Amino acid sequence: MTLQQALWSLTAEQLKQRRNLLLSGNRSTRKAEMVEAISHELLSADLSQYWGRLSELEQNAVAESVHRWGGFFDRAGFKARYGSLPNLVPPVAYSYSRPDRDRQERRSLLTLFFYDGSIPEDLCKRLASIVAVPTPLETVSFADEDLPTRMASAIILEPEEEASESLRRLATETLIHHDLPGVLRLIGQGRISVGAKTGLPSSASMTKVESVLLGGDWYSADDDLDEPRSAGGPIRPIRPFAWPLLLQAGGLAKADGSKLVLTARGNKALSQPVEEVVSHLFARWQYKGTPDELRRVDLIKGQTAKGVRLSAVSERRAVIADALRDCCPPGRWVAIDELFRQMQFRGRRFAVTENAWGLYFVEQNYGSLGMNGADGFEILQGRYILAYLFEYLATLGMIDVAYTSPYGARSDYDDAWGVDEFAFLSRYDGLRYIRLNALGLYCLGLAETYEPVLPKRPPLCSIGADLLVTLEREPEPAERLVLEQIAKPLSPRLWHLDPDAVLRHSADTGERGRIRTFIESSTDEGLPAEVVQLLRDVEERASALVDAGAARLVKCRDPAIAVMLTSDPVTAPHCTRAGERLVCVPEPKLAAFRKGLAKLGFVLPETGNG
């Protein structure tokens, strides 16, 4: 749109308001004359005389629009960076008070440049030559030593304490290297139940998942203040809830009735590099993960109602992933509010719903999120982002987290109707800082390779010639899961390696290798000859037999027919002798065997009593 086109779209009164701002003193009253006068002044005269009369905030509005937003004024982005908005509304035609009128004229000079929130193309090009490019908005980030040790909170443990609590920090890379195989093994043992239709884990199953996670859930049972559902409800589980969903979305596990079972891909994942598995899980969650993370923000009601029309979760997740790439310096802590600010300024925004009026707090008529701006960035987009980051990306080990409990952690919803009793808006409100780690860089495509930096652990145990296992330290949950498979406890620190159990769990080639690796890596001493021999015997016995698949056993009327079928060229390639009158036919060769029988003048009934 050109300046003249923009001016012609205005009413005569609107043109008069802008004409009065011209320094040329023009007082034309006809519409065509006013359009020509304003257009000539802005496209031909010295614009610096107008530029100099703008406040710093107004100059920034023009500069950002010209150089960053293609002439459009991004209200949300501008406010995120500068904290307030300039006045883009034309002045009133007349004011009795001269000081008030002067203030209005100073504020309203922007209306010479902006028309319906945009600067016309020809005027934008002219301004670009005189307006300096704004400095980039750098992300404010922190090193480990710069993070605060305590954060504001509603929890007061002692009367004399301030309302604050310690900031907890977790490097999640260490967790994922332990948790991923641990949860896969738990599912492989058939110990996880899920809803047949929903795929959601049962409460008992989430307790089992938590038991194999290194450090448990983000919050312990002691952190949960048992708030009523109307105030927010429980703050856990988070990680145990996410794991079964992530593995199902990634095709590593599937529901078989009420149980979760490993797929072929899930079994293979136990032997794959962790970064490959996590990268796959992340990519699949982006496009296929269910349910919608917003559903976990229990206090936002109406999410399943007709007419709400929530946006596609894959689009929201893609925006957040792009924001992490843009806004998070690798290895540096970024505050959640800083991430929100950067996302709004850089245009990394998404719509959660087409109809925020259908979402509400407490009561639909009064608590609708369409009222009073309650559908703003922090309420809907912000809470979705928090759930996505804390429940899924942190669980996958892609971001490190620094957090407190959610109670009173954020106050950005306090002005909404009906929230007076809320202890928090979401269980994820306590997430305060995130740090994009090496695994996250790899999964987001920001690094071509991944080199894990993991703390060196002392050896788990020593193993004697008598197959006694003496623990040198407390096993981690995933280690205990393997230990319980192959050994029997004699006391808290003494176990006995069970040859029968080792053989029983070594039927699968991959699992056999993992058990061997576990035994060999659990001690920094050489294995006794007896243990080495045990592993050799297990390898020989476990590989001595191969499952050749299903087969059909055919009984012949007499031995002569069995001899003929296993020797004639038309049937012999498809069967083998299995007894005096028995012939064995592999299922894949059954059709070819039937054709051969027909050539010999025989037929095999579909069923028979023999």
N, C-alpha and C positions, 0 to 999 in steps of 0.2 A: 504494500500500500504506500502511495506517495503522500507527501505532505498535503498537496492540494486535495487529493481524494479524502484524506482524513478531515480536512477543514470543511469540505462541502457536506460531510456527514453530520456536522454539528448544527444546532439550532442558531438562530440569529442572536439569541441571548448569550449562548455559550461563546459565540464568536466575539461578541462585544466584551465579554469578560477578558478574553485573551488579548483583544485589541488594546484594552486599557493598560496592558502590561508592556506594550511596545514603547521603547525609548524614543522613537521617532516622533511621537506626539500625534500620530494619525488618529483622526476622529471620524472616519467613514462610518456610515450607517447602513448602506446597502450591502446585502450579503456578499455579492460578487466583489465589491470593492474591499470589504474586510478580508475576504479570502486572499485577494491579491496582495493586500498590504502586509498581512501576517506572513504569507508565503515569501514575498520578496525580502522582507526583513530577515527571516531566519535562514534563507538560502543564499543571500547576497551580502548582507551587512556583516559587521565584525561581531562574531558571537562571543568574543572574550568579554565584552561589556556586560553580557548577560551571565556568563559563566562566573565572573567575579562576584556577582551579587547572590550566588547560591551559597547556602551553608555547606559545611563539610559533608554532612549527611546527604544532602541533595546532590552534591558533586559525585559522591560515591554511587548514588543511585544511577546517575547518568553513565558513569564510567563502567560500572558492572554490566549495565544493560547493553551498552555499545560494544564492549570488548568480550564479554563472556556469554551473554544470553541472546545474541543475535537481534538486539533491539527490544526484546521483551523484558519487562520488569518482573522478576521472580520474587514475589512477596515473601514466601517462606524461606527461600534461599538467602535473601537479603537480611531478613530479620535474624536468621541463624548466625550470620556473621557479625552484624552491626548492633543487634539487640533492640532496635526500634525501626519504625518505618517513617519515611518522609510523607508529607501531605501532597497527594496527587489530585486533590479535589479542587476545582476552580473556585475563586473567591466569590463572596456575595457581591452583588452589584454595588451596594452602597453601605457605608457604615457611618453612624453619627460620630463615632469616636475616631479621631485621626490616628492615635497610636494603634488602636485595634486594626484599623484598615492597613496601616503600614506593615504590621506583623502578618496580616493575611496576604498582602502583596508579596512579601518576601518569601512566604511559604509557597505561594501559588505560582511562582515563576516556573516551576517544573512543568506546569500545564502547557507551557509553550512548546515543550519537547515531547511530552507524553500524550497520547491519544488512545483512550480505551486500554491503557496499560502497556502500550508499545510506542516506540519511536519510529516514525515513518522511515522507509528505506533511504530516500535521498537525504533526509536530515541526519540519519544515522551515519551515513558515509562522511558527511561534512564534519560531524562531531568527532568522528574517529581520528581526524587529522589534528585536532587541537586538545583532545582529552587523553591524558596519560593512561596507559594500561595499568589496572590495579595490581598490586602485589599479590602473588598467590597466597591462598590461605593454607598455611602449613599446619599439619596435624600436631597438636601438642601431645608429646609422648614422654615416657619416663623410663629411666633405668630402674633396676631392682632397688637400689639404695634410696631412690627418690620417692618411692611409694609411701603413703602414710601407714602407720602401724595400727591406727584406730579410725573408725568411721562413725558418723552420727547414726543413731539407732534408737528405737523405742524401748530396747531392753535395758533395764537398770538392775544390776545384780545386787548392789549394795545401796543403801539410802544416800550415802555421801558421794556416790559415783555420778558422773555426768551421763547423759543418755547417749552412750557410745559403746562400741564393742570392737574386738580385735578384727583386723582384716586378715582373712585366711588366703594363702597363696598356694596354688597347686600347679606343678608342671605335669601336664597330662600325657606327654609322650611316654614317660615311665609307666603310667597306668595302662596305656593301650597295649603295650608289649606283653603285659601280664593278663589283662582282662579279656582280650579277644580270644586267645586259645582257651582260657578258662571257661568262658560262656559257651563256646563251641563244644567243648567236652561235656559240659553239663547237659546241653541239648542232646548230644550224642548218646548220653546215658538214659534218655527218655524221661528226664525229671522236670521238664517244663510244660505246663498246660496253658493253652490259649483258647479264647473263644473261637468256635468253629467258623462263625461268620465275621466276627470283628478282627480276629487275630491278636486281640489284646491279651496280655498275660494276666493270669489270675493273681490274687494277692499272695497266696502261698508260693507261687512261682517267682514272684518278684522278690520275696524274702530269700529264696534259694539263690537267685541271681546275685542279690546283694552280698550273700555269704562268700561268693567267689571273686568279688571285685576287690582289688587292692585298695584298702582304706574304706571300703563300703561305699555308701551313697555320699553325695555332697554334704548332706545333713544327717546327723545321727538322730536316734529317737529322742535324745535329751534336748535337741534343738527345737523339736516340734512342741509348741505350746498348747496343742489340742484346741485350737480356736474353732468355734462353731462354723458351719459351712457358710452362714450368712456373713461372717467376717473374713472369709477367705479359705477356711478349712485347713487340712493338713498341708505341710510344705514338702512332704516326701511321699512316695519315691519319685526320683527323677532319672538317674542313670539306670536302675533296674527296669524302669518302664520303657526306656528308649531301646535297650539292647535287643529284645525280641523283635521289635518293629524294624530296626535297622537291618537285622539279619534276614528277615522275611522280605523286605524291600529289595535287598541285594541278591536274593535267590540262593542264599546259603542255608536257609532253613525254610520249612513249609509245614503247614498244619496237616496232620494225619489224624482225623477225628479230633479229639480234644488235646492231643499231644503235639508238641513241636518236634520235628525230626530233621536231621541234617540231610541236605541234598548231596549229590555227587560233588557239586561245587563247594559245599560246606566242608566236606571231608578233605577235599583238595586244599582248601584254605588253611588247614592246620599245618601244612608243610610249605606254604607260600610265604615270601617276605611280607612282613606286616604292612609295609607301605603300599604294596600292590593291592592287598585286600581292602585296606582303609580307603584308598583312592577309588576302588570299585564301589564300595558301600556309599561313599559320599556322592559319586556321580549318579548312582541309582536312586538315592534318597532325593536328590534334587528334582528328579522327574517322576518318580513312582511312589515316594514315601507317603504313607497314610498312618494315622489320620492327620488332618489339618492341625498344625501346632497351636492355632488360636483356640482350639477346643479345650486345651489344657488351661486356659485362662477362665476359670470357672465362673467368676463374677460378672463376666460379660455375657448376658443372657440373649436369647433369641437367635442364636447362630444357625439353628436348623429350621427356622421359620420360613415359610414361603415368602418370596419377595425380597429377602435380604440379599441374595445373589452375591455370595462371597467370591472373590477373584480366584484365579487358578493359583494353587500353591507353588507350582513350578516357576511361575513368573516372579512371585515374591522372593523365593529362594535365590533365583538368579540375580536379582537386584542386590540382595545382601552379600552374596559371594563377590559381586563386582565391587561393592563398597569395601569389603575386606582387602581386595587387591589394591584399591585406590588409596584408602585412608589409613591403613595400618602399617607403619614402618616395621619391617621384620625384626623380631627380637626385642621390641620396645612395648611397654605397657601403654594402652590407650584407655582413657576413661570412657565409660558407656555414654555419658552425656556428650563427650567430645565426638564420639562416633556418630551420635544422633545429629550433632551440629554439622559435621562434615557431610553426612549423607544429604541433609536438607540443602546445604549450600551448593553441593556438587550435582544436585538433581537426581541423586540416587534414592528416589521415592517410589512408592507403589500404593495402589488403592487396595485396601483390604476388602471393601464392599462397595457396591454401587448404591446402596441404600442404608446409610448409617442410622436412619430413623428407626429401622427395624431392630437394631441392637440397643440394649438398655442395661441400666443398673437397677436392681431391686424390683422396679415397677415400670411397665412399658409407657404408660401415659405421662409420667413425670420424669422418669429416669432415662428417656431416650437419648442416645449418643448424638442424635442430630441437633440437640438443643445446646446452646451456649458454647459451641465449639468443642464439645466433649469428644468429638471424633477426630481431634487433632493428632499430630504426629505421635506424641508420647503415649496417648491412650491406646490407639489401635496399632499403628505401625510399630511403635516402640515396644509394646508388649509382645507383639509377634516376633520381633527381632530378638528380644530377650529369651523367649522360649526356644527359638531356633538355635541360638548360640549356646545356651546353658545346657539344654537337654540333648542336643544332637551333635553339634560340632565339638563341644568340649568332651562329650562322651567318646567321640571318635578320636580324640587326642590331637585335634588340629589346632586348637587354641588353648593356651594356658589361661587360668582364671584366678582372679582375686575377688573375694566375695565376703559378705556378712550374711546374717539371717535376713529374711525379707521384711521383718516387722518394722514398720516405720522407715524403711530405707529410702522410699521415694514419696514425694509429696505432690507430684505433678497431676494428680487426679483429684486433689482436695476440693476444688471448686465445683465439681460435678454434683448433681442432685443425688441424695440418698446414700452417700459414701461415708457418713460420719462414723459408722461402726466398723468400717473396713480396717483390718489390721495391716493389709497390703492389697494391692490390686492383683498381683500374680505371685506365685511361689518363686518366680525367677527375679523378683525385684531386688534381691540382695546381690546380684551380679554387679560389681562396681568397675572392674577393669578386665580387659582381655589382652592377650599377647599372641600374635601370630607366630607359631613356632616352625621348626624345620619341616615337620610332617605336614603342617598346614600349607606351607609354601609349595611343597611337592604336589599335594592334592589340588591346589588351586592353579597349578600350571605355572607358578612363579619360579620354580627350580626344576632342573632337568633330572637331578639325582637326589637321593636321600641318604644321608649318613647318620644313623642314630647315635645320639650321645647319651648313653645310659650309665647310671652309677654302677660301679663294680660291686657285686654282691660277694660276701664270703661264701665258701662252699657250704652246701646244705648238710652234708653228712660224710661219714666214713663207712666203708663197707668191708666187712671181714670175710675170711675164707669160709666161715660157717654161715654166710649169707645174712649175718646180723647187720642191721643198718642203725648206726648211732647218729642221731641228729646233733649237728653242731649249732644250729640256730632254729628258731621257730619257722616252719614252712610257710611260705606265702600261700594264699588260698588256692591258686591254680596248681602249685606244687603239691599241696596236700591232696588235691583231687586225683592226681596221677599216682601219688604214693599209696592212696587207699585202694587203687585198682590192682597194684602189683605186690603189695606187702601187707602183713598183718601186724597190728600194734601189740607189743608185749608190755610196754609202759609208755608214759608220755615221750620219752627220749629214745626208746629202743623199739625197733621194728624188725620183722623177719621177712626177707625177700621170698616170695612164694613162687616156686618154679611153675606150678600148675596155672596160677593166675597170669604170670608173664606169658606163658604159651597161649592161654585162652584169649588174651587181649591182643595177641600178635597175629591173628588170622589175616587182618588187612595189612598189606605191604607198607602203606604209609604209617599206620599206627605202630607197626613193628619197628620202623626206623625211629619214630618219635620216642618210644619207650627206651630204645637203646641209647639215643642221644641224652635222654633224661638221666639214665643211670650213669653214663660216662661223664656228663657235665656236673653231676651233683657232688662230686668229690674232686679235689685237686691232687689226690694221690692216685697212683696207678691201681687199676682194679686187680684183685687177687686172681690167680689162675682159675680158681673154681668159678668165679663170676664170669670171667671171659669164656670159659667152657660152657656155662649155662647159656650165655647169649649165642654162642655158636650152635649149641644143640637146638635152641629155639628157632634159629634161622633155618636149620636143616629140616626140622620137623614141620615148621609152619609153611615151608615152600615145597614140601614133598608131595602134597596133593593140590590139585587145581580143580575148581568147580567148572566143569565143561558145559554147564547149562542144562536145561530141562530136556528130557528125552521120552519117547513112547516105547514101552516094552510090548512086543508083539509075540504072542504064543502061537506056534505052528501046530498043525494036527499031528505031524510025525516028524522025526529028526531029518528025514530026507528033504522035506520042504525047506527046513531051516538051512540045510547045506546048500540047496539050490539057490536060495535068496542071497546068501552071503558069498556066492561064487559067480553067479551070472552077471555079466557086464552091465545090464540095465538096472539092477538093484544093488549089487555089491558095493558101489561107491557110497551108498546112502545108509548102510546099516552095518552092524557088527554082530557076531555070534555072542550070545549072553548065557548060553546054557544048551542042554541037549535039544530042547524044542523052542528056545527063546531067541528072539532077534531084537536088538536095541536100535531104535531109530531116533537120532537127534531131532528136536522139534523144528529147527530151521530146514531140515532135509525131508520132512514128512511129505510135503507136496510132491517132490521129485520121486520119492519112494513109491507113492501111490501111482504115479504115471508108469513107473517101471513095472509095478505089479500088473497094471492093465495090459501091458505088452506081453506079459507072461500068461495072461488069462486068469489072473487072480484079482480079488477085490478085498479091501480092508474095511470092514464095517466101522462106522463112526463110534459105536459103543459095542461092547460084547461081554459076555460072562467068561470067555475063555474056555 
